[in-house]
Amino acid sequence: SPELPKGYDYDYINAEVILRDLSVKDGRLVLPHGTSYRLLVLPPLETMRPEVLLKIEQLVADGAVVSGPPPSRSPSMKGYPEADRQIQELSKKMWGDLSVKQRTYGKGKILTDMTMKEIFSLLNMTPDFSTDNHAVLYSHRTLAGQEIYFVSNQSEQSVQLNAAFRVKGLQPELWDVLTGAIRPLPAFEQTGETTFVPLQLEASGSAFVVFRKEGRPVAKDLSANFPEPEVIATINTPWKVRFESDSIHRGPSETIILKELNDWTQSNDERIRYYSGKAIYTAKVTLYTIPKDEQLYLDLGYTGVMAKVKINGKYAGGVWTFPYRVAINNLLKRGENTLEIEVVNNWRNRLIGDQQLPEKERKVQSRYGKWKSDGTLQESGLRGPVRIIGIKKR
C-alpha cells in the first residue's frame, strides 16, 4: 500500500533486517548479498520503535528515498514515555510540514501522500519489465554487471509477447530452463533506457532472459528469435502399447494396437480408463533423408504425465512439461527407425477406479481421501501428435 503499477517489483523487509543489513550506495538501498532498491515504502501505521526510525533517518541522510506517513509513538512500553517523545521529535524533524509532498532531507528525499505512479514519475523510473500479456510474470536480479530476468507464463496456453526490459546497450540471450541451452536473441529494439524483445513461452513455461554482452539487433521479427520448426515426419502408423497387468495396476495383459493416439480416460475399456502406471508405446518410422543443418527433435505433442524416449534402442531423454520434445540428433538413421516411448501417470485414476469396486476387491487406497468414485480423472497417456521436427541451426 499504495498500489504498485504493473512493471515494477518489490520485497517486504522487517525491522531486524533494516537495523542490521540495510545501507545506501549511489542513492539505492542495498543489502549485503547485492539486491538493491530505489525506494523504501513505510506501512500506514502510527507506530515505530525509536531505534528503527533513527536508522531510517540515517538512510535518508545518506541518500535513500522514503515514502509514507511519519510515526507518532512507539509500539512498545520500553522506555515509555521517553520513547514516544523521541519518535515525535524525530518525525517532526524529518517530515516537517505534512502538506508538502516532497521534502529533501540530507542527500535523500521524504515523500508524503503520493501515489506510486507519481513517485516513479518523480524519480524517472521506467518500468523494470512490462508487457500487455497479463499472464506473464517476472523477477529480476543484477549480478556482476549482468541483468538477469526470469519470465514465467502463468497460463495453460503458449503465448507470444513483446517484452520491455529496463536495459540499455546489451544483447538479450535466452537461457532455456529445461535444457540449459544458451543462445542469443537476434531480434530486439532499443529505445532510450528500454530494450524490447519479442518472446515466445510455452504453456506454463518459463525462461531466463539475460543481458551480459554488448550487441546490436540484426532482426526485428519473432521468427528470428523462435524459428518455426519444419515437420520432417509425422508418426501416424499404428502404435503398439504394453501396460502393466498385475493386480495393482489392472492394465490389459495383451498388447493394445492404437490406430490413433488418445487420452486413456476417454477409453471404453475400464482397464485403460482407470489405469495408473507405466505404458510403453512403440512404432516405426522410415526416413529417406536426414537434414544435416537442423537440430532435430521428437515432439510428443501432449503427454500425461511424464515420458522417456528411446530411438533405435538408445535413450534420448525425458519430458514432463511443454513443449514435450527431446533432441534426437545422431540417433536417427536412414531407413526404418524404432521409437519407444515410456509414459507414466500418477495414482489418481487407479484410486478413483478402485473406489468403484466392492471394498474387498480394492487394491489401491490412500489415507488422503480426496479421490472418490465420481472424481475427475487425470488426462493420461500419449496424446500426440508425435512428429520429428527440425529447427535451423544458428
FENGINOR-V38753 format. One record per residue. N is the residue number from 1. SS is DSSP state (A for helix, B for strand, O for the rest). PSI is psi in degrees with one decimal (999 if undefined). NEAR is the number of other C-alpha atoms within 12 Angstrom. Layout:
N & SS & PSI & NEAR
N & SS & PSI & NEAR
This chain:
1 & O & 125.3 & 19
2 & O & 171.6 & 19
3 & O & 139.7 & 15
4 & O & 126.7 & 19
5 & O & 155.7 & 22
6 & O & 141.8 & 22
7 & O & 2.7 & 28
8 & O & 160.5 & 28
9 & O & 165.6 & 24
10 & O & 164.6 & 24
11 & O & 154.0 & 17
12 & O & 151.3 & 16
13 & O & 140.4 & 21
14 & O & 172.6 & 17
15 & A & -35.8 & 21
16 & A & -45.1 & 14
17 & A & -38.9 & 18
18 & A & -47.8 & 27
19 & A & -40.5 & 22
20 & A & -38.3 & 17
21 & O & -25.1 & 21
22 & O & 135.1 & 31
23 & B & 179.1 & 32
24 & B & 134.7 & 33
25 & B & 122.3 & 24
26 & O & 41.1 & 17
27 & O & 4.7 & 25
28 & B & 144.3 & 27
29 & B & 127.5 & 32
30 & B & 149.9 & 27
31 & O & 158.8 & 20
32 & O & -32.0 & 15
33 & O & 0.2 & 13
34 & O & -16.7 & 19
35 & O & 136.9 & 23
36 & B & 159.4 & 27
37 & B & 148.2 & 31
38 & O & -20.6 & 33
39 & O & 140.2 & 36
40 & B & 120.0 & 38
41 & B & 121.7 & 34
42 & O & 146.0 & 30
43 & O & 157.2 & 21
44 & O & 66.6 & 17
45 & O & 156.9 & 17
46 & O & -6.8 & 20
47 & B & 147.4 & 24
48 & O & 140.7 & 32
49 & O & 145.4 & 33
50 & A & -41.6 & 33
51 & A & -31.5 & 25
52 & A & -43.3 & 29
53 & A & -37.0 & 36
54 & A & -40.7 & 26
55 & A & -39.4 & 26
56 & A & -38.1 & 43
57 & A & -42.9 & 36
58 & A & -39.5 & 28
59 & A & -44.0 & 35
60 & A & -42.9 & 35
61 & A & -30.5 & 25
62 & O & -6.6 & 25
63 & O & 1.2 & 28
64 & O & 157.1 & 36
65 & B & 127.0 & 39
66 & B & 135.7 & 44
67 & B & 139.9 & 35
68 & O & 174.9 & 33
69 & O & 155.3 & 32
70 & O & 144.6 & 35
71 & O & 156.6 & 33
72 & O & -9.4 & 25
73 & B & 167.5 & 28
74 & O & 145.5 & 28
75 & O & -8.4 & 21
76 & O & 153.9 & 17
77 & O & -4.2 & 15
78 & O & 125.1 & 14
79 & O & 8.9 & 17
80 & O & 138.6 & 16
81 & O & 2.6 & 16
82 & A & -35.6 & 17
83 & A & -42.3 & 27
84 & A & -39.7 & 27
85 & A & -41.4 & 19
86 & A & -43.3 & 25
87 & A & -47.5 & 34
88 & A & -42.1 & 27
89 & A & -44.5 & 21
90 & A & -37.7 & 28
91 & A & -44.7 & 33
92 & A & -38.0 & 19
93 & A & -41.0 & 22
94 & A & -47.0 & 36
95 & A & -33.0 & 33
96 & O & -131.5 & 22
97 & O & 115.2 & 17
98 & O & -11.3 & 20
99 & O & -14.7 & 13
100 & O & 116.2 & 17
101 & O & -25.4 & 23
102 & B & 124.8 & 26
103 & B & 130.9 & 26
104 & B & 134.1 & 25
105 & B & 112.0 & 25
106 & O & -129.9 & 19
107 & O & -6.3 & 22
108 & B & -164.6 & 32
109 & B & 148.6 & 35
110 & B & 123.8 & 39
111 & B & 137.6 & 37
112 & O & 136.3 & 31
113 & O & 47.3 & 26
114 & O & 145.8 & 26
115 & O & 160.7 & 20
116 & A & -33.5 & 31
117 & A & -40.6 & 21
118 & A & -39.3 & 22
119 & A & -45.9 & 31
120 & A & -33.7 & 24
121 & A & -43.3 & 14
122 & A & -41.4 & 18
123 & O & 1.1 & 22
124 & O & 45.6 & 14
125 & O & 103.4 & 22
126 & O & 157.4 & 27
127 & O & 139.8 & 28
128 & O & -36.9 & 35
129 & B & 135.4 & 37
130 & B & 151.0 & 30
131 & O & 156.2 & 28
132 & O & 1.5 & 16
133 & O & 110.0 & 26
134 & O & -8.9 & 20
135 & O & -8.4 & 25
136 & B & 124.8 & 35
137 & B & 168.5 & 31
138 & B & 164.0 & 32
139 & B & 152.3 & 26
140 & B & 136.5 & 31
141 & B & 141.7 & 28
142 & B & 129.0 & 23
143 & B & 115.1 & 16
144 & O & 45.5 & 13
145 & O & 0.6 & 15
146 & B & 138.0 & 22
147 & B & 115.3 & 30
148 & B & 113.8 & 30
149 & B & 135.1 & 33
150 & B & 118.3 & 29
151 & B & 139.1 & 38
152 & B & 128.3 & 32
153 & B & 113.7 & 29
154 & O & -1.4 & 20
155 & O & 167.3 & 20
156 & O & 18.7 & 18
157 & O & 148.8 & 17
158 & O & 148.5 & 22
159 & B & 150.6 & 28
160 & B & 139.0 & 27
161 & B & 155.9 & 28
162 & B & 104.1 & 26
163 & B & 138.3 & 39
164 & B & 123.0 & 34
165 & B & 140.5 & 41
166 & O & 72.2 & 32
167 & O & 144.1 & 37
168 & O & 131.3 & 26
169 & O & 12.4 & 25
170 & B & 152.0 & 32
171 & B & 127.5 & 32
172 & B & 142.4 & 43
173 & B & 147.2 & 33
174 & B & 123.1 & 34
175 & B & 109.6 & 24
176 & O & 120.0 & 24
177 & O & -18.0 & 20
178 & O & -38.3 & 24
179 & O & -17.2 & 20
180 & O & 1.5 & 11
181 & O & 142.8 & 14
182 & B & 129.2 & 19
183 & B & 147.1 & 23
184 & B & 151.3 & 31
185 & O & 104.4 & 38
186 & O & -20.7 & 29
187 & B & 114.7 & 30
188 & O & 165.7 & 36
189 & B & 148.1 & 31
190 & B & 127.3 & 25
191 & B & 114.4 & 16
192 & O & -121.9 & 14
193 & O & 9.3 & 20
194 & B & 139.6 & 24
195 & B & 125.6 & 37
196 & B & 127.4 & 36
197 & B & 121.3 & 42
198 & B & 127.3 & 32
199 & B & 160.0 & 40
200 & B & 128.6 & 35
201 & B & 137.3 & 37
202 & O & 168.5 & 32
203 & O & 127.0 & 24
204 & O & 24.6 & 23
205 & O & 166.1 & 31
206 & B & 166.8 & 34
207 & B & 157.9 & 32
208 & B & 132.4 & 34
209 & B & 116.7 & 41
210 & B & 134.6 & 35
211 & B & 113.4 & 36
212 & B & -11.7 & 24
213 & B & 150.8 & 19
214 & B & 146.2 & 17
215 & O & 161.5 & 21
216 & O & 146.2 & 20
217 & O & 143.4 & 25
218 & O & 0.8 & 17
219 & B & 171.6 & 19
220 & O & -23.3 & 22
221 & O & 153.1 & 24
222 & A & -34.8 & 25
223 & A & -24.6 & 21
224 & A & -32.0 & 26
225 & A & -32.3 & 31
226 & O & 81.1 & 28
227 & O & 141.6 & 22
228 & O & 127.2 & 16
229 & O & 150.0 & 22
230 & B & 131.7 & 21
231 & B & 114.4 & 23
232 & B & -42.4 & 26
233 & B & 144.2 & 27
234 & B & 128.6 & 23
235 & O & 97.9 & 31
236 & O & -3.0 & 20
237 & O & 156.6 & 23
238 & O & 142.4 & 18
239 & B & 137.3 & 30
240 & B & 131.1 & 26
241 & B & 128.6 & 33
242 & B & 126.3 & 28
243 & B & 168.1 & 32
244 & O & 125.2 & 26
245 & O & 12.1 & 20
246 & O & 176.8 & 17
247 & O & -15.7 & 19
248 & O & -50.2 & 24
249 & O & -32.2 & 33
250 & O & 27.6 & 30
251 & O & 170.0 & 30
252 & O & 140.7 & 27
253 & O & -25.1 & 17
254 & O & 157.2 & 16
255 & O & 131.0 & 19
256 & B & 135.0 & 25
257 & B & 120.4 & 19
258 & B & 122.2 & 23
259 & O & -25.1 & 14
260 & O & 151.9 & 22
261 & O & 140.9 & 31
262 & O & 170.3 & 26
263 & O & 129.7 & 28
264 & A & -35.9 & 37
265 & A & -9.8 & 29
266 & A & 1.1 & 21
267 & O & 146.3 & 20
268 & O & -14.3 & 12
269 & O & 114.0 & 16
270 & A & -24.9 & 23
271 & A & -27.0 & 30
272 & A & -40.6 & 38
273 & A & -38.3 & 32
274 & O & 21.4 & 42
275 & O & 137.5 & 44
276 & O & 130.0 & 41
277 & O & -150.4 & 37
278 & B & 138.7 & 32
279 & B & 137.5 & 38
280 & B & 118.0 & 28
281 & B & 136.0 & 39
282 & B & 144.9 & 34
283 & B & 166.2 & 32
284 & B & 146.0 & 26
285 & B & 137.2 & 29
286 & B & 127.0 & 23
287 & B & 130.0 & 19
288 & O & -27.5 & 14
289 & O & 153.4 & 13
290 & O & 114.8 & 26
291 & O & 138.9 & 25
292 & O & -22.4 & 15
293 & O & 17.1 & 13
294 & B & 147.7 & 24
295 & B & 121.4 & 28
296 & B & 141.6 & 30
297 & B & 151.2 & 36
298 & B & 114.2 & 43
299 & B & 120.6 & 40
300 & O & 1.3 & 40
301 & B & -111.4 & 31
302 & B & 139.5 & 30
303 & B & 131.4 & 38
304 & B & 107.9 & 35
305 & O & -35.9 & 32
306 & B & 161.1 & 32
307 & B & 151.8 & 38
308 & B & 143.5 & 32
309 & B & 134.8 & 38
310 & B & 138.4 & 30
311 & B & 118.9 & 32
312 & O & 40.6 & 25
313 & O & -3.4 & 16
314 & B & 135.9 & 19
315 & B & 129.6 & 23
316 & B & -31.7 & 28
317 & B & 175.6 & 27
318 & B & 156.9 & 30
319 & B & 147.4 & 31
320 & O & -2.1 & 27
321 & O & 169.0 & 25
322 & O & 142.7 & 30
323 & O & 15.7 & 33
324 & O & 56.3 & 36
325 & B & 150.4 & 36
326 & B & 147.1 & 35
327 & B & 136.3 & 31
328 & O & 17.0 & 30
329 & O & 145.4 & 26
330 & O & -0.1 & 19
331 & O & -19.2 & 26
332 & O & 157.7 & 34
333 & O & 158.3 & 21
334 & O & 142.0 & 16
335 & B & -149.1 & 14
336 & B & 132.4 & 16
337 & B & 141.1 & 26
338 & B & 126.6 & 28
339 & B & 134.4 & 37
340 & B & 120.2 & 33
341 & B & 115.3 & 43
342 & B & 115.5 & 36
343 & B & 137.7 & 38
344 & B & 133.3 & 35
345 & O & -173.6 & 32
346 & O & -168.5 & 24
347 & O & 0.0 & 27
348 & A & -50.4 & 35
349 & A & -38.7 & 41
350 & A & -36.5 & 40
351 & A & -42.8 & 36
352 & A & -42.4 & 32
353 & A & -41.7 & 37
354 & A & -28.7 & 34
355 & O & -16.2 & 26
356 & O & -6.5 & 23
357 & O & 159.1 & 19
358 & O & 145.5 & 11
359 & A & -37.3 & 13
360 & A & -16.6 & 11
361 & A & -3.5 & 15
362 & O & 130.2 & 21
363 & O & -22.7 & 22
364 & O & 130.3 & 28
365 & O & 161.5 & 26
366 & O & 140.3 & 17
367 & O & -21.3 & 8
368 & O & 100.3 & 9
369 & O & 39.6 & 14
370 & O & -33.8 & 16
371 & O & 111.0 & 24
372 & O & 173.1 & 21
373 & O & -26.0 & 23
374 & O & 19.1 & 16
375 & O & 160.8 & 19
376 & O & 126.4 & 18
377 & O & 153.1 & 29
378 & O & 130.4 & 28
379 & O & 130.2 & 29
380 & O & 158.1 & 36
381 & B & 178.7 & 42
382 & B & 114.6 & 42
383 & B & -26.0 & 30
384 & B & -165.3 & 28
385 & O & 145.2 & 25
386 & O & 122.4 & 39
387 & B & 150.1 & 30
388 & B & 122.4 & 38
389 & B & 158.4 & 31
390 & B & 139.3 & 28
391 & B & 130.1 & 27
392 & B & 132.5 & 21
393 & O & 145.9 & 16
394 & O & 999 & 15
